Amino acid sequence: MTVVNVLGPVMLRGPDGPVRLGSVRGRRLLAALAAHLRTAVSIDLLAELIWGVDPQDLPADPAGAVHTHVARLRRLLPAEVRIITAPDGYLLAADRALVDSTAFVDRVSAASQLRDPAERAELLAAALALWRGRPYPELDHPSVHPEIARLVELRSSAIEQHAEALLAAGRAGEAAAAMEALTVAEPLRESAVALLMRALAATGRPGDALAAYTRLRTRLAEELGLDPGPQLQALEQRVLRHELPAHVAAPVAATAPAAAPPVHPPPTSWQRALPISSFVGRDADLRCTAELLDRSRIVTLCGPGGVGKTRLATHVAFEVADGYRDGALLVDLGEGGPDDVGSAVASALRLSEIGAGGLVGRVVEVLAVREQLMLLDNCEHVADEVAALVEAIVAGAPKIRILATSREPLRVDGEHVVRLTPLDLGFARELLLDRIRAADPLAEPDPDQDELVTALCERLDGLPLALELAAGRAVQLGLRGLLAALDRPLEVLRGGRRTAAARHRSLRDVVEWSYGMLDDDQRRLFDRLSVFAGPVEAAAIEVVCGESAALGDLVDRSLVVRQAGDPARFGMLETLRAFGRSRLAADPEGTRLRERHAAWAVRLADEIARARCGPGEPAAVRRFDAHLAELRRAHAWLIENGPVEDVLRLGALFGKLAFLRGRVDLVQLLEASLRRAGALQGGAAAAAHPLVAHLLGLLAAGPAGRGRAAGRAGPRRGGGGAGTDRCLRGLPGAGERARLPR
């Protein structure tokens, strides 16, 4: 097995599997040394290969910077690969079989010496299997361009040699499939077209062989003003006269069939799109998805926008592609509509002719001879069309497996869904800090800012895209300024990668993409759900929002999160809730919705208060904790807009729980209720309300509050401190502390 891999994104394998190389400069250094295997590379050339030819891009001390990166890389290399210091630079010392580019060249050369076509085909297939994409994609330097061109041409020649060997071994169908892919990639390559024509004729398809010739002749005339060469013209005549054999017999001594060469995906495939930044917090999800693909033909990664579905899918494809004879193929469906699904797949497969069976039929026909993982990315807005295509592929191409990403399941037979959730707090912190360092190493937070980092991650729900966008803004605003600005997350979190799809360049774009796919009922419920502060039961949604029929649809579309329990609760990510509230602010029904939410919260408070008076007290306290965010939100709105009666009813519950649990934050809510009633400002009329005395008693129940409440209440009641104290001792709750366990 090769250790240094440069036929595609650079990859280093150690005894335990792939080794993370870290920075892009480390990957460029390894690729540069591999491109000159066993040959010393000067410091100056290495600096240009790593940083670029522009002098302004070079570090102040190129030699010192190269030495530093070499030292880091040496620590990662396995024992059989070494970097040796030369008089003017460094060289990579390793056996040629350990570097995929040289191993490929050696295997192709060895195959040409074999007489048996089956053995030759097997060795060439092994050589071609080393390719994962364009050679040295990390390097863009004039010194490596000739080597890249040489390897690409040698690969095309090896595919032709492999097809020739397959034909000689009696496997014309596999030869035709390989040549079809090559002629799409290089449509003017006459030798490939000739082999395709021979393979098609050998499988009894002379009409398709002539069609291939016609395509080449037309393209040569239009683009170059030329005709096909005399050998190809003679081959056309032989096909017309049916002089080529319809079947090619396999040699008697042929060995067992060898694997066909991989049909490599186009330049837009996942290999070229694999992100180079760190991949944080998804190791368990990666393993789970890869294992699921081992036993399931359709796996869909579902989750809200910005949670990292595409990122995870590309890494899964990178990990498992070697297990498929023809590798992995990416089809990005994000930019097209329903009518573009078939053509997007056809484009990824490089199909130029549809045929009588239609587009889907042609796609299935091509895939039927492949063993490949197909990654269908961003399916949510074309789910119906993708579902139909997936079912056709699974039925007609038995060795194709589908990995899809979508904000909702495809709902096809045999589908297994992996629900991707935001990162937990530890990984969210790691991602945020990593991206801040990448944006500006000097902006990395100090250890004494840990609480700010944690608060930011919690506010952003651990959503990877939100964290990446926040990292860029943290450099501009500072952590404290960013945290304050997150009161308007949709306005602040923008400025994503320039090359990202438009729907991923800001948080608002991400949410609007999902929102735009909802129907009117789903949008209305989504907007109304934003009135809640956290997850609530379906019954509460029915009472406050007036309807909940579309709730399941929103869960399916990853816009609402269902939390297991009895009963289950339903909530939204804070970023989604902010979008809903921005729409609700412009809705005339918004005020009425807040009234219903407040009324529901007051009834909830009454239910909890009653439940506390019996054996159900522990469950009542747990219910209070689960809904505290809702009670706070309703209380804040009632302070400004609601009747005093409701404010005091909520305040009573806050006061009782504050006394029992020693919660200063609940004491503050109790005081706010009394302040709203005018009971702390000397208002005699307000103090006459029957609930005011009860709340004052709760406020005075604690050692710290006792004297404060008595001092405030005494003058307003026109009596001395002793009378007030007697009054407070008689209020409900005044004796509750005695019953508390010590």
N, C-alpha and C positions, 0 to 999 in steps of 0.2 A: 504494500500500500504506500502511496506517495505521502510525503510529510509536508513539503512546501508546494502549495497549489496556486498557480498564477493563470491558469486557463479559465478565466472568470475572476470574480473578486478574490483578492489574495486571501489565502487561508493557511493557517499553520496547524498541523495535527501533532499532538503529543501522545504519550502512552495511554492517557485516559480520555482521549478525544480531542475536539477542537480546542485551541488555545486562544484566549482573547488577547489580541495584539494591542488593544488600547487606542492610541491616537492614530489619526490618518497618516501622520508623518512616519510612525513606526511601520505601518503597512507599506508605505512607499519605499522605505529603506529596504525592507525584505524583498519587495518586488524588484527593486533596482539591482540588488546583489544577485537575485535569482536570474535576472536577464543576462547577467555576465558570469554565469556559474563557473567557478574555478579560475576566474580571471580577475586580477586586481582592478578595482575601480578607484579612480583618484578622488581625493577629498572634494575637489572643485566640482567634478561631475556629479558626485553624490549629492552635494548641496543643491545643484540645479535640479536634479531628479526629485529631490524631496520638497524644495520650496518653489521651484520654477526658475525660468531663465531671466526673468526681470530682476535686475540688481536691487530694485527697491523692495522686492519681496524677500530677499535674503536676510538672514539674521546679521547682527552686527559682527559676530564672531562665527563665521561659517564652520571653521574647523572645530571649534569648541562645541558648537551645537551638534555637529555630526558625531563627535566623540560621545556626547551624552546619549544620543539616540542609539548608537551602537551598543553602549553599555547596557541600556535597558533591554534591547532586543536579545543580547547574549543571555540574559537571565531567563528568557522565555524559551529558548531553543532546546529541543531534545538533544540527547548525547550524540546522536549520529549526524547532527548538523552543527557546524561550527563557523564562526566568523574569525578569520585569521587577519592579523595586522600585517599589511604590506608596507614597503618603504614609503609609498606615496598615497596609501589609502587602505582599502580592505577588500578581502575576497571571501566568498561563500564557499566553504569546503563541504561537499556532500556527494554521495554516490548519485550518478545520473538517474538511477531508478527511483530516487526519493523526491525528485522534482518533476512535477507532472509535465512540464513543457519538454524536457529532455527525454523523459520516459516515453512520451508520445512519439517523438521522432524516432527513438530506437525501436519501438514496437512496429511502427510502419515499415522501417527498413528491414526488420527481421521477417515480417510477413511476406515481403517481396521474394524472399529466398525459399519459401515453402512451396512445394509442388501440389500438395493436396488442397483442393479448393475449400473444403470444410474447415481444415485447420487454419488456412489463410483467413477465411471469413471470421473465425473465432478470435484470432489475434488482432485483426483490424477492429473488430467490435470492441475488444478490450481497450485498444488505443483510443478510439473515438469516445468511449465512456469517460475518459479523463476530462473531456471538455464540459465546462459549466457556463461558458459565455465567452465574450471577447477577451483575448489575452491582455494581460497587464492593463486593466481598465483604470487603475490608479495613476498610471504614468502617462504624461503627455509631453514628450520630449523628443526632439529630432533623432537622438541616438537610438531610441528603441523602435521608431517607426518601421525601419526595414525588417527587424526581427518579427514584429507583429504581422507585417504583410507576408513574410515567409511562412509563418505558422498557419495563417488563415488559408493561404493557397495550398499548403500541404494537407490541411484538413479536408478541403474540397477534393483534392486528389485521392485522399484516403477513402472518402465516401464513395468515390467512383470505383476504386479498387475493391472495396467491400461489396458493392453491388455486382461487379464483375464476378467476384468469387461466389456470391450467392447464386447468380445465374448458372455458373458452372456446376454448382452443387445441387441444382434442381429446385431452388427456392426463388422462383421468378417473382412471386407476389411480393415478398419482402424487398426484393431488389427494386421493384416498381415503386413501392412506398418510399424507399430512401431517395430514389432519384426524383420523385415528384417534389419532395421537400427541397432538394438541392436546386432544381430548375426554377422553383419559385424564388429562392434566395438569389440565384444567379441566372436570370432568364436568358442571357445571351451566351451561356456556356454551351458550345455545340457538342462537346464530348459528353456532357451530362444528358443533353437531349437525345443523343444517339443511344446511350445506354437505356434511357427511359423508353424509347421506341422499341428497342429489342426486348426489354422486359415485358412491356405491355403486349407485344405480339406473342411472346412466349406464354402469356396467360390467356390467350385467346381474345385479345382486345385490339385488333388491328385498327378499328375506327378511332380509338383513343390515341393510338400511336401516331396516326396521320394528323389528328387534331393537335398533338404536341408539336409536330413538325410545322404545321400551319401557323401556330402561335409564334414560333421562333422566326419563321420567314417574314411574317407581318411586322414583327418588332424590329428586325434587322433593317427592313426596308424603310420603316418610318423614322428610326432613330439614326441609322448610319448610312442609309442608301445602298445597302449591300444585299447580296443573296447568300443563302447557306453555302457552305463549302461543298466541293464535289463529292466527298465521301458521304456527307449527309444526304445529298441529293440522290446518290446511288442507293442509300438505305431506304429512302422514301419509295423508290421504284421497286425495290425488293418486297416492301410491305404491300404495295399495290398489287404486285403479282403473286402475293401469298407464298413467297419463296422462303420466308422465315418459318422455322418450326413452331407449331402451335403449343408444343409442350417440350420442356427440357428435362430429360431423364436424369435422375440423381445417380452419381457413380455408385457402383455396388459396394465399394470399400469406404463409402463416406461415413464419417463419424456421426454421433448424435448431433442434431441441429444446434448450432450455436446461436447466441443472442444476436438479434438484429442491431444495427448501429442506432444510437440515439438520434431521434429526429429533433434537432435542437430548436428551441423557441426563438422567436424574432427578437430584435433589439429591445422591444418594449417589455420583455419578459421579466419575471421577478428577479433574476440574477442581476440585471442591470439596475433594479430599483431597490436593492437591499440597503437600508439606511446604514450609514457609517457611525452615527452617534450611538452612545451607550444604550443598552436595552435593559431596562430596570424592572424588576418585580414581577416578571412573567414566566419565570422558569417552570413553576408548577403548571401553569396554563399551557405552556409549550409542550411539556411532557404528556399532559392529559390529552391534548389534541392529537399529538403524534401517535399515541397509543390507540386512540379512538379510530384514527385513519387505518390502523392495521386491521381492524375487524369490521369497519363500516365503510360503505362506498360513498356516502354523502354525509359530510359534516359541515354544519353552518355555525360560524362564530357570530353571535348576536350580542348587541349591547348598544348603549347610547352613543351618539356622535361624539367623537373625541376621546373615546375610551381606549383606542389603540387596536382596533380589530385588524386593520390592514397591516399594521406593524407586526403584530403577532403572526398573522397568516404568512407573511413573507419569510419570517424566521422559521416557521414550521416547514414551509416549502424548502428552504435552504437546508434544513436538517435532514429531511426525509427524501430529497430528490434522488440521492444515490441508490435508493431502493427501488426505483422505477427505471426500467430499461431506457425509456425515452425522456427521463427527467421530469421537470415540472414546467408548466406554461401558465402565464398570467394573462387574464382577460379583464381589463379595467372597464367597467360598465358605468362609471360615475358621470361621464360627460354626455352620454347619449340618452335617448328616450326609448320607449317600448319598441319602436320600429327598427332600432339600431342594434338590438341584442344579437341577432343572427349575424349581421355583418361584422360586428365587433369580434365575434368568435372566428368567423371566416378570415378576417384580417390577421388575427393572431396566428391562425394556422397557415396563412399565406396562400389562401385558395384564390385562384384567378378564374376558375370555371365553376359554374354552379351545377350544370347537368340537369338531366330530366327529372331527377328526384327532388328538386327544390333545394333551398339553402340548408335547411335542417338535415335533409337526407344526405346531402353532400358532406356536411360536417360529421355526421355519424359514420359515413362510409370511410372517411379518412381516419377517424379515431378508432375504427374497428380493428385496425392492425397495430395499434399502439398500446404500449403499457406506460401510462403517464398519469401524473397528478395534474389536474386542471384547477387553477385557482381563479374563481369568479369573484371579483372584488366589487363592492358597492352595489349590491343587488336590490336594495330596499325599494327604489322607485320604479323598478321594472320586475318586481317579484313574480307576477303572473307569467310573463314571457320567459323568465329564467326557469321557473318551475317546469313549464312545458318542455323547454330545451333539455333540462337536466334529466327528466324522465326518459326522453328519447335517447339521450346519450347512454344512460345506465342500461337501457334495454338493448341497445344495438352495439355497444362497445364494452365488452365484459371486463376489460383490463384497465378501464379508465376510472379513476376515483376523483370525486369532486370535493374541494374545500371552498366554501363560499363565505363571504362576509356580508352581513346585512343588519339593519337595525330591527328587522323582524324575521322570523323563520320563513323558509320557503314553503313549508307545509307540503312536502312531497313524500311519497312512500319511501320508507327506508332512511329518512333523514334523522340524524342525531344532532341535537342542538347543544352548543357550549355557550352558556351565558357568561359574558365577560363583564366583570364589575370593576369599578374604580379601584385604584391602588390603596392598600392599607396605609396607615399613617407613616410607618417606618419607611416603606418604599417611596411614598409620596415625598417625604423629606429628602431622600436620596436623589430622586429625579430632579426636584426643584434646585437643590444645591449644585448638582452636576450641570444643569443648564445655565445657572447663574455663572458658574465658573467658565463655561464655554463662551458666554456672552462677554464677560470681562473678569479675568482672574482677580483683579484688584477689588471687585465688588463682592467677593465671597464673604458671607456673614461671619462675624466673630462668634465665639462660643456663647458670649453673653446675650446673643440675639436668638438663642434657641427657641424661646417662647414665641417670638414673632414668626419664625419659620413654621412652627407647629400650628400657630393660629392661621397662617396663610393656607396651609395644606388642608386644614379642617374647613375653612371657608370655601375652598375650591373643590370640596368633596373628594379629593384624591384623583380628580379627572386628569389624565395625562396631558391632553391638549391644553387644558386650562393652565396647568402647571408650567408647560413650556412657554405659553404666551406670557404668563406672569413673570417668568424669569427675565425675559427681555425688558418688561416694564420695571422690574425691581432695580435694574441697572440705572434706569432713568429717574425713578421716584424714590428709591430706597425702600427698605422693607416696611418701615412704619408708614411712609407715604402711600405705598401700594395697599397696605391693609386698610387704610382710611378710604382710599379710592375704590375699594371693592364694594362699597355701597352701590356703585354703578358698574357691576362687572361687565355688562355687555358693551359699555362704552370704553372701558379701560383695556380689556383683554383683546387686543388686535395686533396686527403687525407680524403675522406668521411668516413661514418661509415663502420666498418669492415664487418658488417653483411648485408650491403646494396648490392643489385644486382650489378654486375660488371659495368653495364651501368650507374650507379649513383654514382660511387666513384670519378669521376672527371668531370669537365665541358666538357672536350674533349670527354670523353666516352658518355656523354649524347647526344652531337651533332652528333657524329659519328653513334650512334644507329639510329637516324632519317635519316641521310644522306645515310646510307647504304641501306635504303628501297626505294630510288629514282631510277628512270630509267635514262638513259644517258641524255636525253633532259632536265629532271628536274634538274639533277646535274649541267649541263652546265649553265642553267639559274640561279640556286642558286648561283654558283660561281660568275657569272657576276653581279648579283644584289649587291654583296658586294662592288662593285666599288662606289656605292652611299653612301652618308653620312647620309641620312635620308629618310623619305618617299617621293615618287615622283609619278607623274601620270603615267598611263599605256603608254601614248604616249612617255614619256621620256624613259621608259624602252625599248620600241620598237626601238627608235632611237639609244640608247647607246648600248644595249645588242644584237640588231640585230634580236631578236625574243621575243615573250612573250606568246606563246601558252600554256606553262606549268605554267603560273602564277597562274591560278585558282587551279591547283593541289597543288602548294606550300602553298597557303592559306588554302586549306582543311587540309593539313598535319601540320598546325600550324608552318610552317617555315617562312612564310611571314604574316605580319599583314595588314589587309585592314582597312584603316581609312575612315569613311564615309565622303562624301562631293560631291561637283559638280565642277570638277570631283573628283572621289575617288582617294586616294593616297595609295601607297603600300610601306611598309618598313620592316625592320628586327630588331630584338633585337640585341643589341651591341655584345652580346656573340656569336650569330649566325653569325653576320657580320665578327667577328674576325676569325672564322673558315673558312668562304668563302675566306677571304683575304689571309689566310695562304696557301690555295690551289691556289689562283690566282697568288701568288708570284712565284710559280713554273711553271706557264702556259706561254708558249711563246706568247700567245695572250694577256697577261696581259698589256703590254705596249700599244698595239693597242687599247685596251679597255679604258685605261686612256686617250689616245688621243681623242677618241670619246666622253668620258665624258667631257673633257675640252672644246671641240668644242661645245657640246650641251650647256654647262654652259655659254659660251661667247655669243651664240645666245640668250639664255634666258636673259642675262644681257642687250643686245641690245633691246629686246622686252620690258623689264621693263622700260628702259630709254625712249623709244618712247611713251609708255603708260602714262608716267608721264607728258607728255606735253599736255594732254587733260583732259576731264572730268573723265577719268578712273584712275586718279592719286591715290585715296584711295585704289582701288583694286590692282593697281600696287605695292603700298607699302606693302600691305598685302602679295602679291605674293613674294616680295623680302624677307620679314621676313620668310615666309614658306620655302624658298629655300636657306636661308643664309648659312646653313651648306654645301650645294652642291657648292655654289659659292666660299666659303672659300677653300674647298678641291681642286676644280679646280685651283684656284689661286695659292695655295701652289705648286701644280704640275707644273704649267706653269712657276712659278718663277725659277724652276730648269731645266725644259725641253722644255718649249714652246717658240713660237715666241714673241718678244717684243710687237708686235702689239696687240696680244690677252691679254697680261698682262696689257697693258695700257687701253684697252677697259673695262676690269673688274675694274681696278682702278678708271676709270671715274665714274662708278656707285657707287662704295664705297665712293668716294669723295663727290658726290652730296648728298647721304643719310647721310653721316657723318655731312655735313654742316647743313642740314635741321633738324636733330634730335639730334645733339650734342653728337654723339657717338665717344668716343675716340678710341674704338677698330677698327672702320672703318677708322679712320684717320691713324692708324698704317698700315692697309692694303694699303691705298693710298700711304703712304711713301714707303712701300715695293715695290710697282709698280714703283715708280720713281727711287728707288735705283737700281732695276733690269735694268731699262733703262739707268742707268748711269747719270741721271740728277741731282743727289745729290752728285756726286763725281767729278764734274767739267768736264764732257765729253761734248765737244761742239757738236760733231756729234750726240750724243744721244739727246741732248737738242733741236736739230733742228727738231726732229720728231713733226709733227703738234699736236699730242695729249699731248705732254709733257707740252707745255705752258698752255693748258687747265687744266691739273692736278695740275700744280704749282699754277694756279689761285684758284682752289678749296682748295688747302692746305693753301693758304694765306687768304682765305675768313674770317676765324674766327679771333677774336681779338688776340688770342695767336699765331696763325699761320701766321698772316699777316707780322709781322716784321721778323719772322724766314724765311719765304719763300722769302721775298724780299731781305733779306740779303744774302741768298744763290744764288738767281737767278741773282742779279745785276752784280757781277763780271763776271759771265759766259757769259752775254750778252754784256759785254764791255761797259755798260752804267752806269749811276748813279742810285741811289735809286729812284729819282723822275720819271725817264723814265720807270723804271720797274714798279713802282706803277701805272702809267698811263696805262701801258700794262695790268696789272692785272685787273684794273677796267673795261677794255673792254672785258674781257673773259666771256664766258657763265657761269652763276652761280654767278658772282660777285655781282649782284644786287638782288639775290633771297631772302636774309634775310629780305629786306625791305617789301616783300610781305607776310612774315610769320605773322600769328595772334599773337598778344601780349598776 
